[in-house]
């Protein structure tokens, strides 16, 4: 699914870039974890970070609607300042 989502995001004209990071998810709710994941207490996941304007955020969420019920979690936060040094 990661490759399909990356391709989808790369195809959105208003998304000029994003970052993907391999992370471990932890939860007390482990019914979707494999036996190995239950023993280790972690599930491999991918975190995608996109910095965007509100209208671009809506476009991304609308595009991701095709993955409804796939378990994708998202959150939107305000960025007070960003730049490059």
C-alpha positions in Angstrom: 0.0 0.0 0.0 2.9 2.4 0.7 4.0 2.5 -2.9 0.4 3.1 -4.1 0.0 6.0 -1.7 3.4 7.5 -2.6 2.4 7.3 -6.3 -0.9 8.9 -5.6 0.7 11.8 -3.7 3.3 12.3 -6.4 0.5 12.6 -8.9 -1.2 15.4 -7.0 -0.2 18.7 -8.7 -0.4 20.8 -5.5 1.7 18.5 -3.4 5.3 19.6 -4.1 7.0 17.2 -1.7 6.7 15.0 1.4 8.7 12.8 3.7 8.2 9.1 4.4 9.7 7.5 7.5 9.7 3.8 8.6 8.2 3.7 12.2 7.0 1.2 14.7 3.3 1.4 15.8 2.4 0.4 19.4 -1.1 -0.2 20.7 -3.0 -2.1 23.3 -5.4 -3.1 20.5 -3.5 -5.9 18.8 -6.2 -7.9 17.0 -4.7 -6.9 13.6 -1.1 -7.7 14.7 0.7 -10.9 13.5 1.9 -13.3 16.2 5.4 -11.9 15.9 4.1 -8.3 16.2 2.1 -9.3 19.3 5.2 -10.8 20.9 7.4 -7.8 20.1 4.6 -5.3 20.8 5.2 -3.3 17.6 3.9 -3.2 14.1 6.0 -1.8 11.2 4.3 1.3 9.7 5.1 4.2 7.4 4.7 7.8 8.5 4.2 10.3 5.7 4.6 14.0 6.5 3.2 16.7 4.2 3.4 20.4 4.9 0.6 22.1 3.0 -1.9 24.9 2.9 -5.5 24.1 4.1 -6.9 23.7 0.6 -4.1 21.3 -0.3 -4.8 19.3 2.9 -8.4 18.8 1.7 -7.2 17.7 -1.7 -4.9 15.1 -0.1 -7.6 13.8 2.2 -10.1 13.6 -0.8 -7.5 11.7 -2.8 -6.9 9.3 0.1 -10.6 8.5 0.3 -10.1 5.6 -2.0 -8.3 3.9 0.9 -11.4 4.2 3.2 -11.4 1.5 5.9 -7.7 0.7 5.3 -6.7 1.8 8.8 -4.8 4.9 7.7 -4.5 7.4 10.5 -3.9 11.1 10.0 -3.8 14.3 11.9 -3.6 17.9 10.9 -1.5 20.4 12.9 -0.6 24.1 12.4 3.0 24.9 11.6 4.0 28.1 13.2 7.2 28.5 11.2 9.2 26.5 8.7 12.2 27.1 6.5 15.6 25.9 5.5 19.0 26.7 7.0 
